[in-house]
Structures are given as structure tokens and as C-alpha cells.
Amino acid sequence: MLADQWCVTSWSAQPGSFVSLMTLYESNFVRLGWLVSDFRSVTQARVSRVATDCDLHLIPQELSRYTSVFRLTYEFEFDSGPVRDPDLEVCVYHDARLAEVRSFRGFQRHPQLSRLQAGLNRELDQRWRRNMMLNKWLEYCAERGHHL
């Protein structure tokens, strides 16, 4: 049996396309795996503390056989209470080995991000933006030495 990397494909992934978005989801799964060795074992909130970065919080929201939904965030303490930023809700599809950002809270705190969000009319473009954010942030967190 041949390995799938030797299969000839008939498609070409274009930036911003659905096919490329699925590739981004795969990349998010791999990068999240750098921080979390076993997604299914995360049943309670976890915090990664490293000297070179803010505390990284992973909070389970929904856990099922095939998917897990987590909140991934930094948490800052203010007089008015804790502020989470960035504050992403990430759905991990275990069998498909994909990780997708379902929501990104906090755009109202960042005028430039809010303007960018307003300019994206297609759902595909919005998903691209959210998931590129996760992809880059996971790489940053791994470089800082985070592990959950």
C-alpha cells in the first residue's frame, strides 16, 4: 500500500480557498499538539506558566467522543476583574485531526481588529482570519515553551 503523500492530486490549494482552510485546520491540530499531548485527557482547566510569556489557559467547554471544545486564552487581572485576550474557542475534531476556531471574543477591545472584521463579508474569509490568528499564536506559544 502506498503512503498518501505519493498520491497524485487533481486540486490546487489557493490562499483563502476552502481547501486551504482545511489545510490550515490540519496545521492548527498539529501545532496545538505541540502544547497538548492528549486532547482527550484534558477534563479540567490547565494553565501553562513560563518565564518568557503570560500564563496560557486551556479551559474545556464541551467534551465528547469525537470532538472537544476548549477556550484558549491569556488572562489578565484588572481592578474590574479578569480580562481574557486573545480569547479563542477552539473545536478539536479527534478522528479527522483538525482544530478550528469557532469564535474569537474581544474584537471590541482592538479597533484595528474590529475594522478588519467589519471588512470581511464572506464566512470563508472570517474563518481564515480566526484560524490564521490561532496558527500564529500556537507557534508563538510553543516557541515560548508553553505546554499544557
DSSP file (Angstrom, degrees, kcal/mol; ACC not computed):
  #  RESIDUE AA STRUCTURE BP1 BP2  ACC     N-H-->O    O-->H-N    N-H-->O    O-->H-N    TCO  KAPPA ALPHA  PHI   PSI    X-CA   Y-CA   Z-CA
    1    1 A M              0   0    0      0, 0.0     2,-0.2     0, 0.0     0, 0.0   0.000 360.0 360.0 360.0 135.0    0.0    0.0    0.0
    2    2 A L        -     0   0    0      1,-0.1     2,-0.2     2,-0.0     5,-0.0  -0.529 360.0-111.5 -82.7 148.6    1.3    3.4   -0.9
    3    3 A A    >   -     0   0    0     -2,-0.2     3,-1.9     1,-0.1     4,-0.2  -0.504  29.1-116.8 -74.2 149.1    1.6    6.3    1.6
    4    4 A D  G >  S+     0   0    0      1,-0.3     3,-1.4     2,-0.2    -1,-0.1   0.727 108.7  70.8 -64.9 -21.3   -0.8    9.1    0.9
    5    5 A Q  G 3  S+     0   0    0      1,-0.3    -1,-0.3     3,-0.0    -2,-0.0   0.683  95.8  55.2 -68.8 -13.9    2.0   11.6    0.2
    6    6 A W  G <  S+     0   0    0     -3,-1.9    -1,-0.3     2,-0.1     2,-0.2   0.466  83.2 111.1 -94.8  -2.8    2.7    9.8   -3.0
    7    7 A C  S <  S-     0   0    0     -3,-1.4     2,-0.4    -4,-0.2    -3,-0.0  -0.502  71.1-124.1 -73.1 137.2   -0.9   10.2   -4.3
    8    8 A V        -     0   0    0     -2,-0.2     2,-0.3     2,-0.0    -2,-0.1  -0.674  27.8-150.7 -79.4 131.6   -1.3   12.4   -7.3
    9    9 A T        -     0   0    0     -2,-0.4    -1,-0.0     2,-0.1     0, 0.0  -0.773  16.3-156.0-105.9 151.9   -3.9   15.1   -6.5
   10   10 A S  S    S+     0   0    0     -2,-0.3     2,-0.3     2,-0.0    -1,-0.1   0.391  71.9  75.6-102.4   1.5   -6.2   16.9   -9.0
   11   11 A W        -     0   0    0      8,-0.0     2,-0.4     2,-0.0    -2,-0.1  -0.739  62.3-149.9-114.2 161.5   -6.7   20.0   -7.0
   12   12 A S        -     0   0    0     -2,-0.3     2,-0.5     2,-0.0     7,-0.1  -0.994  20.0-130.7-130.3 124.8   -4.6   23.0   -6.2
   13   13 A A        -     0   0    0     -2,-0.4     3,-0.0     6,-0.1    -2,-0.0  -0.626  22.3-165.2 -79.9 125.0   -4.9   24.9   -3.0
   14   14 A Q    >   -     0   0    0     -2,-0.5     3,-2.3     1,-0.0     6,-0.4  -0.872  33.8 -95.7-106.1 141.7   -5.3   28.7   -3.4
   15   15 A P  T 3  S+     0   0    0      0, 0.0     3,-0.1     0, 0.0     4,-0.0  -0.311 113.3  19.7 -54.6 134.3   -4.9   31.0   -0.4
   16   16 A G  T 3  S+     0   0    0      1,-0.3     2,-0.1   108,-0.1   112,-0.1   0.447  99.1 125.7  84.9  -0.1   -8.2   31.8    1.0
   17   17 A S  S <> S-     0   0    0     -3,-2.3     4,-1.9     1,-0.1    -1,-0.3  -0.411  74.2-112.6 -88.0 166.6   -9.9   28.8   -0.5
   18   18 A F  H  > S+     0   0    0      2,-0.2     4,-2.1     1,-0.2     5,-0.2   0.911 118.1  53.0 -62.6 -43.0  -11.9   26.1    1.2
   19   19 A V  H  > S+     0   0    0      1,-0.2     4,-1.7     2,-0.2    -1,-0.2   0.912 110.3  47.5 -60.2 -43.1   -9.2   23.5    0.5
   20   20 A S  H  > S+     0   0    0     -6,-0.4     4,-2.2     1,-0.2    -1,-0.2   0.851 107.6  56.7 -67.4 -33.6   -6.5   25.8    2.0
   21   21 A L  H  X S+     0   0    0     -4,-1.9     4,-2.2     2,-0.2    -2,-0.2   0.909 105.9  50.1 -63.6 -41.3   -8.7   26.4    5.0
   22   22 A M  H  X S+     0   0    0     -4,-2.1     4,-1.9     2,-0.2    -1,-0.2   0.877 109.4  51.6 -64.5 -36.6   -8.9   22.6    5.7
   23   23 A T  H  X S+     0   0    0     -4,-1.7     4,-2.3     2,-0.2    -1,-0.2   0.887 108.1  52.2 -64.8 -38.8   -5.1   22.5    5.4
   24   24 A L  H  X S+     0   0    0     -4,-2.2     4,-2.6     2,-0.2    -2,-0.2   0.897 106.5  53.2 -63.3 -41.0   -5.0   25.4    8.0
   25   25 A Y  H  X S+     0   0    0     -4,-2.2     4,-2.0     2,-0.2    74,-1.3   0.892 109.0  49.9 -60.2 -40.3   -7.2   23.3   10.3
   26   26 A E  H  X S+     0   0    0     -4,-1.9     4,-2.2     2,-0.2    -2,-0.2   0.923 110.5  49.3 -63.7 -43.7   -4.8   20.4   10.0
   27   27 A S  H  X S+     0   0    0     -4,-2.3     4,-2.7     1,-0.2     5,-0.2   0.888 108.7  53.2 -62.8 -39.4   -1.9   22.7   10.8
   28   28 A N  H  X S+     0   0    0     -4,-2.6     4,-2.7    71,-0.2    -1,-0.2   0.899 107.6  51.7 -62.1 -40.0   -3.8   24.1   13.8
   29   29 A F  H  X S+     0   0    0     -4,-2.0     4,-1.8    68,-0.2    -2,-0.2   0.931 111.7  46.5 -61.3 -46.5   -4.3   20.5   15.1
   30   30 A V  H  X S+     0   0    0     -4,-2.2     4,-0.8     2,-0.2    -2,-0.2   0.935 114.9  46.1 -62.4 -47.2   -0.5   19.7   14.7
   31   31 A R  H >X S+     0   0    0     -4,-2.7     3,-0.7     1,-0.2     4,-0.7   0.878 110.5  52.1 -67.2 -37.7    0.5   23.0   16.4
   32   32 A L  H >X S+     0   0    0     -4,-2.7     4,-2.4     1,-0.2     3,-1.0   0.861 103.3  60.7 -64.3 -33.7   -2.0   22.5   19.2
   33   33 A G  H 3< S+     0   0    0     -4,-1.8    -1,-0.2     1,-0.3    -2,-0.2   0.748  93.0  64.6 -64.0 -23.9   -0.5   19.1   19.7
   34   34 A W  H << S+     0   0    0     -4,-0.8    -1,-0.3    -3,-0.7    -2,-0.2   0.820 114.0  32.7 -64.3 -29.5    2.8   20.8   20.4
   35   35 A L  H << S+     0   0    0     -3,-1.0   113,-3.6    -4,-0.7     2,-0.5   0.768 125.4  39.8 -97.7 -31.0    1.2   22.2   23.5
   36   36 A V     <  -     0   0    0     -4,-2.4     3,-0.3   112,-0.2    -1,-0.3  -0.962  60.2-168.9-126.6 112.9   -1.3   19.4   24.5
   37   37 A S  S    S+     0   0    0     -2,-0.5     2,-0.4     1,-0.3    -1,-0.1   0.852  83.4  21.0 -73.5 -33.0   -0.1   15.8   24.1
   38   38 A D    >   -     0   0    0      1,-0.1     3,-1.2     2,-0.0     4,-0.4  -0.853  61.9-171.1-139.7 101.7   -3.5   14.2   24.6
   39   39 A F  G >  S+     0   0    0     -2,-0.4     3,-1.5    -3,-0.3    -1,-0.1   0.864  86.9  58.9 -58.9 -38.5   -6.6   16.4   24.0
   40   40 A R  G 3  S+     0   0    0      1,-0.3    -1,-0.3    28,-0.0    27,-0.0   0.718  97.8  60.7 -68.3 -19.8   -9.0   13.7   25.4
   41   41 A S  G <  S+     0   0    0     -3,-1.2     2,-1.2     1,-0.1    -1,-0.3   0.587  78.9  97.4 -82.6  -9.6   -7.2   13.8   28.8
   42   42 A V    <   +     0   0    0     -3,-1.5    -1,-0.1    -4,-0.4     3,-0.1  -0.672  35.2 141.4 -84.5  98.0   -8.0   17.5   29.3
   43   43 A T        +     0   0    0     -2,-1.2     2,-0.3     2,-0.1    -1,-0.2   0.494  63.9  41.0-113.4  -9.9  -11.1   17.4   31.5
   44   44 A Q  S    S-     0   0    0     -3,-0.2    -1,-0.1    14,-0.0    14,-0.0  -0.914 100.6 -77.4-133.7 161.7  -10.2   20.3   33.8
   45   45 A A        -     0   0    0     -2,-0.3     2,-0.3    14,-0.1    14,-0.2  -0.271  47.2-162.7 -59.1 141.6   -8.7   23.7   33.2
   46   46 A R  E     -A   58   0A   0     12,-2.7    12,-2.7    -4,-0.1     2,-0.4  -0.942   6.5-158.8-126.4 150.1   -5.0   23.8   32.7
   47   47 A V  E     -A   57   0A   0     -2,-0.3     2,-0.6    10,-0.2    10,-0.2  -0.997   4.4-155.3-131.3 131.6   -2.5   26.6   33.0
   48   48 A S  E     -A   56   0A   0      8,-2.7     8,-2.3    -2,-0.4     2,-0.5  -0.928  13.0-168.7-104.7 123.6    1.0   26.8   31.4
   49   49 A R        +     0   0    0     -2,-0.6     2,-0.3     6,-0.2     6,-0.1  -0.958  12.4 165.6-116.4 122.5    3.3   29.2   33.2
   50   50 A V    >   -     0   0    0     -2,-0.5     3,-1.1     3,-0.4    95,-0.1  -0.951  41.8-124.8-131.0 153.6    6.7   30.1   31.6
   51   51 A A  T 3  S+     0   0    0     -2,-0.3    94,-0.1     1,-0.2    -1,-0.1   0.752 106.6  54.4 -68.3 -24.1    9.1   32.9   32.5
   52   52 A T  T 3  S+     0   0    0     92,-0.4     2,-0.3     2,-0.1    -1,-0.2   0.324 113.1  24.4 -97.3   8.5    9.1   34.4   29.0
   53   53 A D  S <  S-     0   0    0     -3,-1.1    -3,-0.4    91,-0.1     3,-0.1  -0.950  86.9 -76.5-158.5 173.8    5.3   34.8   28.5
   54   54 A C        -     0   0    0     -2,-0.3     2,-0.2     1,-0.1    -4,-0.2  -0.320  63.9 -82.3 -71.2 161.0    1.9   35.3   30.1
   55   55 A D        -     0   0    0     20,-0.2    20,-0.7    -6,-0.1     2,-0.5  -0.497  44.6-143.0 -65.9 133.1    0.1   32.4   31.6
   56   56 A L  E     -AB  48  74A   0     -8,-2.3    -8,-2.7    -2,-0.2     2,-0.4  -0.890  13.6-156.8-103.9 125.1   -1.7   30.4   29.0
   57   57 A H  E     -AB  47  73A   0     16,-3.3    16,-2.1    -2,-0.5     2,-0.5  -0.861  11.9-171.8-107.6 133.8   -5.1   29.0   30.0
   58   58 A L  E     -AB  46  72A   0    -12,-2.7   -12,-2.7    -2,-0.4    14,-0.2  -0.981  12.3-178.0-122.2 115.6   -6.8   25.9   28.3
   59   59 A I  E     - B   0  71A   0     12,-2.7    12,-2.6    -2,-0.5     2,-0.2  -0.953  23.1-132.1-121.9 115.3  -10.4   25.5   29.6
   60   60 A P  E     + B   0  70A   0      0, 0.0    10,-0.3     0, 0.0     3,-0.1  -0.451  28.6 170.4 -66.8 135.9  -12.6   22.6   28.4
   61   61 A Q  E     +     0   0A   0      8,-3.6     2,-0.4     1,-0.4     9,-0.2   0.749  68.3   8.5-110.1 -46.1  -16.0   23.7   27.4
   62   62 A E  E     - B   0  69A   0      7,-1.5     7,-3.2     2,-0.0     2,-0.5  -0.996  63.7-169.8-141.5 132.1  -17.6   20.6   25.8
   63   63 A L  E     + B   0  68A   0     -2,-0.4     2,-0.3     5,-0.2     5,-0.2  -0.987  18.4 150.1-127.6 126.5  -16.1   17.1   25.7
   64   64 A S        -     0   0    0      3,-2.5    -2,-0.0    -2,-0.5     0, 0.0  -0.850  57.5 -89.4-142.0-179.7  -17.4   14.2   23.6
   65   65 A R  S    S+     0   0    0     -2,-0.3     3,-0.1     1,-0.2    -1,-0.0   0.886 121.9  22.6 -61.9 -41.4  -16.1   11.1   21.9
   66   66 A Y  S    S+     0   0    0      1,-0.1    28,-2.0    28,-0.1    29,-0.5   0.640 125.6  35.3-105.4 -17.8  -15.3   12.8   18.6
   67   67 A T  E     - C   0  93A   0     26,-0.2    -3,-2.5    27,-0.1     2,-0.4  -0.963  52.2-166.5-137.8 154.4  -14.8   16.4   19.5
   68   68 A S  E     -BC  63  92A   0     24,-1.9    24,-3.5    -2,-0.3     2,-0.5  -0.995  11.1-154.2-135.8 136.8  -13.6   18.6   22.3
   69   69 A V  E     +BC  62  91A   0     -7,-3.2    -8,-3.6    -2,-0.4    -7,-1.5  -0.959  19.1 179.7-114.6 127.0  -14.2   22.3   22.6
   70   70 A F  E     -BC  60  90A   0     20,-3.0    20,-3.2    -2,-0.5     2,-0.5  -0.884  27.9-134.7-124.1 153.5  -11.7   24.4   24.5
   71   71 A R  E     -BC  59  89A   0    -12,-2.6   -12,-2.7    -2,-0.3     2,-0.5  -0.955  24.0-167.3-102.9 125.7  -11.2   28.0   25.4
   72   72 A L  E     +BC  58  88A   0     16,-2.8    16,-2.5    -2,-0.5     2,-0.3  -0.970  26.9 133.8-117.6 122.8   -7.6   29.1   24.8
   73   73 A T  E     -BC  57  87A   0    -16,-2.1   -16,-3.3    -2,-0.5     2,-0.3  -0.993  53.7-118.5-160.5 158.7   -6.7   32.4   26.3
   74   74 A Y  E     -B   56   0A   0     12,-1.0    11,-1.6    -2,-0.3     2,-0.5  -0.808  34.9-147.1 -93.2 150.8   -4.3   34.6   28.3
   75   75 A E  E     - C   0  84A   0    -20,-0.7     2,-0.4    -2,-0.3   -20,-0.2  -0.982  12.4-169.0-127.6 125.0   -5.9   36.0   31.4
   76   76 A F  E     - C   0  83A   0      7,-3.4     7,-3.1    -2,-0.5     2,-0.5  -0.905  17.4-133.6-112.7 137.1   -5.1   39.5   32.8
   77   77 A E  E     + C   0  82A   0     -2,-0.4     2,-0.3     5,-0.2    -2,-0.0  -0.791  30.7 168.2 -93.4 127.4   -6.1   40.8   36.2
   78   78 A F  E >   - C   0  81A   0      3,-1.0     3,-1.6    -2,-0.5    -2,-0.0  -0.842  50.3-103.0-126.8 166.5   -7.6   44.3   36.4
   79   79 A D  T 3  S+     0   0    0     -2,-0.3    -1,-0.0     1,-0.3    -2,-0.0   0.858 123.8  52.5 -57.5 -35.6   -9.4   46.1   39.1
   80   80 A S  T 3  S-     0   0    0      1,-0.3    -1,-0.3    -3,-0.0    -3,-0.0   0.536 127.1 -86.8 -79.7  -5.9  -12.7   45.5   37.3
   81   81 A G  E <   -C   78   0A   0     -3,-1.6    -3,-1.0     2,-0.0    -1,-0.3  -0.673  66.9 -29.4 125.9 178.9  -12.0   41.7   37.1
   82   82 A P  E     -C   77   0A   0      0, 0.0     2,-0.4     0, 0.0    -5,-0.2  -0.393  49.0-158.1 -71.5 144.1  -10.1   39.3   34.8
   83   83 A V  E     -C   76   0A   0     -7,-3.1    -7,-3.4    -2,-0.1     2,-0.5  -0.990   5.4-150.9-121.6 128.0   -9.8   40.1   31.1
   84   84 A R  E     -C   75   0A   0     -2,-0.4    -9,-0.2    -9,-0.2     3,-0.2  -0.872  17.9-165.4-101.4 126.0   -9.2   37.3   28.6
   85   85 A D  E    S+     0   0A   0    -11,-1.6     2,-0.2    -2,-0.5   -12,-0.1  -0.876  73.0  18.9-163.3 125.0   -7.3   38.3   25.5
   86   86 A P  E    S-     0   0A   0      0, 0.0   -12,-1.0     0, 0.0    -1,-0.5   0.718  83.9-174.9 -65.3 160.3   -6.9   36.8   23.0
   87   87 A D  E     +CD  73 105A   0     18,-0.8    18,-2.5    -3,-0.2     2,-0.4  -0.858   7.5 174.1-133.2  94.7   -9.9   34.6   23.8
   88   88 A L  E     -CD  72 104A   0    -16,-2.5   -16,-2.8    -2,-0.5     2,-0.6  -0.828  26.9-148.7-110.0 140.2  -10.5   31.8   21.3
   89   89 A E  E     -CD  71 103A   0     14,-2.5    13,-3.3    -2,-0.4    14,-1.2  -0.944  25.7-168.0-102.6 116.9  -13.0   28.9   21.4
   90   90 A V  E     -CD  70 101A   0    -20,-3.2   -20,-3.0    -2,-0.6     2,-0.5  -0.915  12.2-155.3-115.0 128.0  -11.3   26.0   19.6
   91   91 A C  E     -CD  69 100A   0      9,-3.3     9,-2.7    -2,-0.5     2,-0.5  -0.901   9.1-158.1-102.4 124.4  -13.0   22.9   18.4
   92   92 A V  E     -CD  68  99A   0    -24,-3.5   -24,-1.9    -2,-0.5     2,-0.8  -0.909   4.5-156.5-104.1 123.2  -10.8   19.8   18.1
   93   93 A Y  E  >> -CD  67  98A   0      5,-2.9     5,-1.6    -2,-0.5     4,-1.5  -0.866  10.2-165.9 -98.6 102.2  -12.1   17.0   15.8
   94   94 A H  T  45S+     0   0    0    -28,-2.0     3,-0.3    -2,-0.8    -1,-0.2   0.922  81.0  40.5 -60.5 -52.5  -10.2   14.0   17.1
   95   95 A D  T  45S+     0   0    0    -29,-0.5    -1,-0.2     1,-0.2   -28,-0.1   0.883 120.4  43.4 -67.9 -38.5  -10.8   11.5   14.3
   96   96 A A  T  45S-     0   0    0    -30,-0.2    -1,-0.2     2,-0.1    -2,-0.2   0.646 103.0-133.2 -80.3 -15.0  -10.3   14.0   11.5
   97   97 A R  T  <5 +     0   0    0     -4,-1.5     2,-0.3    -3,-0.3   -68,-0.2   0.939  58.7 134.7  59.4  50.8   -7.2   15.5   13.3
   98   98 A L  E   < -D   93   0A   0     -5,-1.6    -5,-2.9   -69,-0.1     2,-0.4  -0.922  41.1-161.4-125.9 151.6   -8.5   19.1   12.7
   99   99 A A  E     -D   92   0A   0    -74,-1.3     2,-0.4    -2,-0.3   -71,-0.2  -0.985  14.5-178.0-135.7 125.9   -8.7   22.1   15.0
  100  100 A E  E     -D   91   0A   0     -9,-2.7    -9,-3.3    -2,-0.4     2,-0.6  -0.961  28.2-126.0-127.7 137.5  -10.9   25.1   14.2
  101  101 A V  E     -D   90   0A   0     -2,-0.4   -11,-0.3   -11,-0.2    30,-0.1  -0.743  23.7-177.3 -79.5 120.1  -11.5   28.4   15.9
  102  102 A R  E     +     0   0A   0    -13,-3.3     2,-0.3    -2,-0.6    -1,-0.2   0.835  66.9   2.1 -85.7 -36.9  -15.3   28.7   16.4
  103  103 A S  E     -D   89   0A   0    -14,-1.2   -14,-2.5    27,-0.1     2,-0.4  -0.994  51.4-155.4-151.2 156.1  -15.2   32.1   17.9
  104  104 A F  E     -D   88   0A   0     -2,-0.3     3,-0.5   -16,-0.2   -16,-0.2  -0.907  21.6-162.3-133.6 100.0  -12.8   34.9   18.8
  105  105 A R  E     +D   87   0A   0    -18,-2.5   -18,-0.8    -2,-0.4    -2,-0.0  -0.531  61.6  51.5 -83.2 149.7  -14.0   37.2   21.6
  106  106 A G    >   +     0   0    0     -2,-0.2     3,-1.5   -20,-0.1     4,-0.4   0.537  53.0 130.4 109.9   7.4  -12.6   40.6   22.2
  107  107 A F  G >  S+     0   0    0     -3,-0.5     3,-1.5     1,-0.3     7,-0.4   0.832  70.3  66.7 -61.4 -29.5  -12.7   42.4   18.9
  108  108 A Q  G 3  S+     0   0    0      1,-0.3    -1,-0.3     5,-0.1    -3,-0.0   0.750  96.0  56.2 -64.9 -21.6  -14.3   45.4   20.6
  109  109 A R  G <  S+     0   0    0     -3,-1.5    -1,-0.3     1,-0.2    -2,-0.2   0.633 104.4  57.2 -82.0 -13.9  -11.1   46.0   22.6
  110  110 A H    <>  -     0   0    0     -3,-1.5     4,-2.5    -4,-0.4     5,-0.2  -0.884  64.2-167.7-124.2 100.0   -9.0   46.3   19.4
  111  111 A P  H  > S+     0   0    0      0, 0.0     4,-2.2     0, 0.0     5,-0.2   0.865  89.2  50.5 -56.4 -40.1  -10.0   48.9   17.0
  112  112 A Q  H  > S+     0   0    0      2,-0.2     4,-2.0     1,-0.2     5,-0.1   0.914 112.7  45.8 -67.5 -40.6   -7.8   47.7   14.2
  113  113 A L  H  > S+     0   0    0      2,-0.2     4,-2.7     1,-0.2    -1,-0.2   0.875 110.8  54.4 -67.1 -36.0   -9.0   44.1   14.5
  114  114 A S  H  X S+     0   0    0     -4,-2.5     4,-2.1    -7,-0.4    -2,-0.2   0.909 108.6  47.9 -63.2 -42.3  -12.6   45.4   14.7
  115  115 A R  H  X S+     0   0    0     -4,-2.2     4,-1.2     2,-0.2    -1,-0.2   0.894 111.7  50.5 -64.9 -40.2  -12.1   47.3   11.4
  116  116 A L  H  < S+     0   0    0     -4,-2.0     3,-0.5     1,-0.2     4,-0.4   0.929 109.9  50.5 -62.3 -45.1  -10.6   44.1    9.8
  117  117 A Q  H >< S+     0   0    0     -4,-2.7     3,-1.3     1,-0.2    -2,-0.2   0.903 107.2  53.7 -58.9 -43.2  -13.5   42.1   11.0
  118  118 A A  H 3< S+     0   0    0     -4,-2.1    -1,-0.2     1,-0.3    -2,-0.2   0.785 104.7  56.3 -64.4 -27.6  -16.0   44.5    9.5
  119  119 A G  T 3< S+     0   0    0     -4,-1.2     2,-0.8    -3,-0.5    -1,-0.3   0.527  87.5  86.7 -83.6  -5.6  -14.3   44.3    6.1
  120  120 A L    <   +     0   0    0     -3,-1.3    -1,-0.1    -4,-0.4     6,-0.0  -0.829  46.5 166.7-100.7 104.8  -14.7   40.5    5.8
  121  121 A N        +     0   0    0     -2,-0.8     2,-0.3     4,-0.0    -1,-0.2   0.823  52.9  75.4 -87.5 -33.5  -18.1   39.8    4.3
  122  122 A R  S  > S-     0   0    0      1,-0.1     4,-1.9     4,-0.0     5,-0.2  -0.589  75.0-135.7 -85.5 142.4  -17.7   36.1    3.4
  123  123 A E  H  > S+     0   0    0     -2,-0.3     4,-2.5     1,-0.2     5,-0.2   0.876 107.2  58.5 -59.1 -38.3  -17.8   33.4    6.1
  124  124 A L  H  > S+     0   0    0      1,-0.2     4,-2.2     2,-0.2    -1,-0.2   0.909 105.6  48.5 -58.8 -43.4  -14.8   31.8    4.5
  125  125 A D  H  > S+     0   0    0      2,-0.2     4,-2.3     1,-0.2    -1,-0.2   0.893 110.6  50.7 -65.3 -40.2  -12.8   35.0    4.9
  126  126 A Q  H  X S+     0   0    0     -4,-1.9     4,-2.3     2,-0.2    -2,-0.2   0.903 110.4  49.2 -64.9 -40.9  -13.8   35.3    8.6
  127  127 A R  H  X S+     0   0    0     -4,-2.5     4,-2.5     2,-0.2     5,-0.2   0.898 109.4  53.1 -64.5 -40.0  -12.8   31.7    9.3
  128  128 A W  H  X S+     0   0    0     -4,-2.2     4,-2.5    -5,-0.2     5,-0.2   0.941 109.8  48.0 -58.3 -48.1   -9.5   32.3    7.6
  129  129 A R  H  X S+     0   0    0     -4,-2.3     4,-1.9     1,-0.2    -2,-0.2   0.938 113.6  45.9 -60.1 -49.5   -8.8   35.3    9.8
  130  130 A R  H  X S+     0   0    0     -4,-2.3     4,-1.9     1,-0.2    -1,-0.2   0.908 116.3  45.0 -61.2 -43.0   -9.7   33.5   13.0
  131  131 A N  H  X S+     0   0    0     -4,-2.5     4,-2.4     2,-0.2    -1,-0.2   0.799 109.1  54.0 -78.8 -28.3   -7.7   30.4   12.2
  132  132 A M  H  X S+     0   0    0     -4,-2.5     4,-2.5    -5,-0.2     5,-0.3   0.889 107.8  53.5 -66.4 -38.3   -4.6   32.2   10.9
  133  133 A M  H  X S+     0   0    0     -4,-1.9     4,-2.4    -5,-0.2    -2,-0.2   0.948 111.3  44.9 -58.0 -49.8   -4.6   34.0   14.3
  134  134 A L  H  X S+     0   0    0     -4,-1.9     4,-3.0     1,-0.2     5,-0.3   0.928 111.5  53.5 -60.1 -46.1   -4.7   30.7   16.1
  135  135 A N  H  X S+     0   0    0     -4,-2.4     4,-1.7     1,-0.2    -2,-0.2   0.920 113.4  41.1 -56.8 -48.8   -2.0   29.2   13.9
  136  136 A K  H  X S+     0   0    0     -4,-2.5     4,-2.2     1,-0.2    -1,-0.2   0.885 114.9  51.7 -68.7 -38.8    0.4   32.0   14.5
  137  137 A W  H  X S+     0   0    0     -4,-2.4     4,-2.9    -5,-0.3    -2,-0.2   0.898 107.7  52.1 -67.0 -40.3   -0.4   32.2   18.2
  138  138 A L  H  X S+     0   0    0     -4,-3.0     4,-2.4     2,-0.2    -1,-0.2   0.905 109.8  49.4 -61.9 -40.9    0.2   28.5   18.7
  139  139 A E  H  X S+     0   0    0     -4,-1.7     4,-2.3    -5,-0.3    -1,-0.2   0.928 112.1  48.6 -62.2 -44.1    3.6   28.8   17.1
  140  140 A Y  H  X S+     0   0    0     -4,-2.2     4,-1.7     2,-0.2    -2,-0.2   0.931 111.4  49.5 -60.0 -47.4    4.4   31.7   19.3
  141  141 A C  H  X>S+     0   0    0     -4,-2.9     5,-2.3     1,-0.2     4,-0.7   0.892 110.9  49.6 -61.7 -40.9    3.3   29.8   22.4
  142  142 A A  H ><5S+     0   0    0     -4,-2.4     3,-1.0     1,-0.2    -1,-0.2   0.908 108.9  52.4 -64.8 -41.9    5.4   26.8   21.5
  143  143 A E  H 3<5S+     0   0    0     -4,-2.3    -1,-0.2     1,-0.3    -2,-0.2   0.826 106.4  54.1 -62.9 -31.3    8.4   29.0   20.9
  144  144 A R  H 3<5S-     0   0    0     -4,-1.7   -92,-0.4    -5,-0.2    -1,-0.3   0.636 122.5-107.8 -77.2 -14.9    8.0   30.5   24.4
  145  145 A G  T <<5 +     0   0    0     -3,-1.0    -3,-0.2    -4,-0.7    -2,-0.1   0.604  59.3 162.2 100.1  13.5    8.0   27.0   25.9
  146  146 A H      < +     0   0    0     -5,-2.3     2,-0.3   -98,-0.1    -1,-0.2  -0.369   8.4 172.2 -66.8 144.7    4.3   26.5   26.8
  147  147 A H              0   0    0    -91,-0.1  -111,-0.2    -2,-0.1   -98,-0.2  -0.923 360.0 360.0-152.5 130.4    3.0   23.0   27.5
  148  148 A L              0   0    0   -113,-3.6  -112,-0.2    -2,-0.3  -113,-0.1   0.385 360.0 360.0-111.0 360.0   -0.4   22.2   28.8
